[in-house]
Amino acid sequence: MHIRNVIIDCDTGVDDALALLLALRSPTLDVIGITCVAGNVDIDKVVRNTLVTVEHAGKKVPVYRGASGPLLCPLETAAYAHGQDGLGNIGFPPPSGREAAEHAVDFLVETYMQATQPVLLITQAPLTNIALALLKEPRLAERIPAMVMMAGGIDGGNVTAAAEFNVWVDPEAADIVFRSPIPKTMVALDPIREGGTLEESDIAAIEQSGAPWCQMAARLARWQMGRRWAAKISPPDLAAMAVAIDPSIAQSEMYHVAIETQGRHTRGMTVVDRRPFRRLREGLPEPNVNTVTAIDNLRFRRLVTDTWRVQQ
């Protein structure tokens, strides 16, 4: 079995926690560090929630505190979607572990500049930490072998009609990252809404296990399902993590994707150029992002439930 080293950048709310539980219990990933950034909730809550999730996963992974706000604009959180504590106000006990002393940006720069083996970067948050790392050490863009991002929308957003939350929170940071030469895969909202869903039967299957990671995942999923009065849930970060673990569950196309930083109605939009005849025009920028367009829902659900239910 090929095991890949990964770093996860997160703003741990409900769907981040689900994604972290999947990554930490995956037999094919070795999570060497988790970097935190303000987003779904403020940075103090993000760090706390990440430590809580790592402990429920039964793992020991260093957690690094990163940026407390976007590059240029004030932070606007999504506590309305994740609960005031970021974990559904369920009441998970405080973590016993502590965050690492090193800053997340320093950890990213040092790890990638010194790496002798590939380290996949998985982002499920505003891209502030990654942009700051690139600004601090421009050579980093040549050292990160690949990124899988939960970011953007193809046909629309979830915070505004145009913008997805992770990009909308810090469009300037996203612009820096998207314009970098790092090989990037974008898992956008559109395929997740169709293929990245979990059903009642999946949650019931997870609940049958007494493992602490299964119990945490089931409680979070139940909270999300109850809050939305829906028969299905589609946690975006969980789907993006599943694609990072097994890219074969997704279909994708190379497109040119730009970040809108100025538009009055479109700030934070991922502008995905899907024009069928764009190749006939000279001087247009080359496709720069491997954009996921579809996710096999049955394989996604099986990957998630099987990973959590194995008592490894």
N, C-alpha and C positions, 0 to 999 in steps of 0.2 A: 504493500500500500504506500503510495506516494503522499508524504505529509508536507504541507507547505507552511512556511513561516508567514505570519500575518501580523499587521498592526491595525487596530480598529480605532477610528476617530468617531466619537459619539457625543450626543447631548441628551443623555439617558432620560427618556420618558418611557411610556408604556411599550411602544413598538421597538425602541432601542433595546430595552431590557429583553424582550422576546428574541431579538436578533442576537444579542450577546449570549443568551442561554443556548441558542442553537450553535453559535460558533465555538463556545467553550466546551460543549459536549460533542462536537464533531470529531470523529477519529481521523479526519484528513487535514485538520488545521492545528497548528501550534501557535497559539496567540501569545506573542512575546511581549506585548504591551498594549495598553488601552489609553488613548489620549482623550481628554474631556474638553468640551467647549460649551459656552453658554448658547442656549437655543430654546429647546422646549421649555426649560426652566432656567433659573439663574445658575451660575457656575457652582455655588456651594451645594445646591441640591443635585446637580448633575454628578458631581464627585461622589456625594453620599449614595445616590441611587446606583452608580456604577459599582461601588464597593459592595453594596447589598447584593447586587446581581451576581457578582463574581463569587461571593460566599455561598449563595444558593446553588451555584453551578458546581460547587465542591472543588474549586480550583484556586491556585495561588498565582495571580498574574498582577504585575505592577500597574498601578493606575496613576496617571499623570494629569495634574491640573493645567489647563491651558487658558485660552483667551476668555475674558469675562464679558466681552461684547464685540460687536462688529468693528471693522476697520474704521468706518467713517460715520455711521449712523447710530442712533440710540438702539439698544436692544429691545425688541418686542417678543415676548415669549408666547408659548402656546399652552399655558396652564389651563385654559378653557377646554383644551382637548385631552389633557393628561392628568388633570387634578392638580390642586395647589402644590402637592409634594412631588408631582411628576410621575408618580406610580399609582395613580387612581385613588389616592387617599385611602388605600386599603389598610395601612397601618403596619407595614413591614418593620421589624425592629431595627434599631441602629446597627451599623456594621461594627464588627470587632477589629477589622483591619484598618490600616491608615494609608493615605495616599503617599506616593513616592515624593522625595524631596525635589527632584529635578522638574523643571518646567517642561510641559508637553512639547513646545517648539524645539527646545534644546535636545530633548530625547529624539525627536524625529530627525533632526539634522545629524546628530552624532550617530544614530543607528544606521541611517542610510549611507552616510559618508564612509563608515567603517565596515559595512556589511561585506562579507565574502560569499554569501549565498543570497539568492533572490528573496525579497520580503514583499509580499503583496500588501498594498494599502487599501483598506476597505473604509469608506467614509459613509456615515449615516447621519450627517449633521451639517450645519453651516460650515463652509470651507475656510473659516477664519484661520484656524491653526495651520492648515496646509499652505495658505497664502503667506502667512507670516514666516513660515519655514523657508519658502521659496525666496522671499525677499531677503531673509537673513543669509541664505546660502544659495545663490542662483544655480550652482552646479548640481544641486539636489534634483533638478528636473531631469538630469541625465542618469541619476542613480536610482530613482524609483522605477522598477521594471514594469509595473502595471498598477492601475487604480480601478476599483469597482465602486461606483458612487450611487447612493440613493439620492437622486437629484433631478429636479426639473419635471416638466411635462411636455408631451409632444403636441397635444391639442388644447391644453389649458392647464390651469393651476388648481390649488385647493385653498390658498389664502386670498388670492384675488382671481379674477377670471383668467388672468394670464400667467400667474406666478405660483410655483410650488414653494412650500415653506422654507426648505433648507437653502434654496437659492435666494428667495425673497429677503430672508433675514440679513444676508450680507452679499448683495450682488457684486460689490467691488472685489471681494475675496474670490467669489466664483469666477469672475472675469479673469483674474490672474491665473487661476488654476486651469480653466478651460482653454486659455491661450497658450499654456505651457505645452512642451512637446511630450509630456508624460503620456504613455498609452492609456487611454481612458475608456471604460465601459460605463454608460449611464443607464441605470435602471429607473425609468421614469414612472409617473403615476399611472399612465394609461394601461400598460400591460399588467400592472399590479392589480388594478381594479377588476380585471377579468380573470387573470390566472394566478394571482397571489392571494387567494382566499382560503380561509379555514371555515369548516362547517361545525355544527353542533356535535356531530359524531366524532370529529377529530378531537375536540376538547374533551369529550367524554372518555375517549381512549387514553388521553394523556392523564386524566384524573385518576385512572385506575392504578397508576404507579404511585408509590409512596415516596419516590425520590424527591428531594427538596426542589430540584430544578423543574420537575414536572408539576409539582404543586404550585410553585410560583408562576410558571407559564400558564397553567390552567386558571388561576385566580385573575391574572391580568387579562387573559382572553375573555373570561366570563364578564369581567367588569366592562371591557370594551363592547362586547356583544349586548350587554344589558343597557349600556348608555346609548347605543345607537338603535335599539329596538330592531335589530336586523337578524336574519337567519344566517348571515355570513359576516365575517370580518376580513379586512384586507390590510394588515399591518405593513406599511410600506417597507420599513427597515428589515423586517423578517424576510420578505420576498427578495430584497436585494442581497441579503446574506445567503439565502438559498442559491441564488444565481452565482454568487462568488464561490460557494462550495462546489456546485456542479453546474458549470456553464451550459452543459448540454440540455438542461431543462428549458432553455430559452432560445428564441430566435432573435436575430439582431441584424442591423444594417449599418454601414458606415455612412454618416451624414456630417455635414458641417453644422456645428452648433455654436451659436454666439449668445452672450449674456447681455440683456438690455439693462443698462444702468441709469438711463436718463428718462425714459418714457413716463409720462404722467399717469397713464393707465396700465403700462406694461412693465414697470420697473420690476426686475427680478425674473423676467420671462426668459426661458430657454428657447431661442429662436432656431428651430430645427428646419434646415433647408432641404425639403423633400421634392423640390421641383424636378420632374422627370427629365427635362431637357436642359438642366443647368450646365451639363458637360459641353453643350454646344457653344456656350459663351466663354470667351477668353478672359483671363485675369481674375476669375473667381477663386476664393480660397479653397484649398483641398479639404475633403472630409476629414474631420479631426476627432470624432467620437464614435465609438462602437455603441450604437443605440439599441437597447432591447426593445423589440416591438411586440413580442408575445411570450407568455410563460405557460408551459404545460401544467395545468392545474392539478391533475391527478398525480403527476410525478412530484410536484412541489409539496402537496399534502403528505405524500408517502415519505419524502425526505425528512420533513419536519417531525412527523410523529415517530418514525422509526429511530431517528437520531436521539430523541428525548427518552424513548422507552427502553433503549439499550442500557443496561446497568454496567457500563465499562469502568 
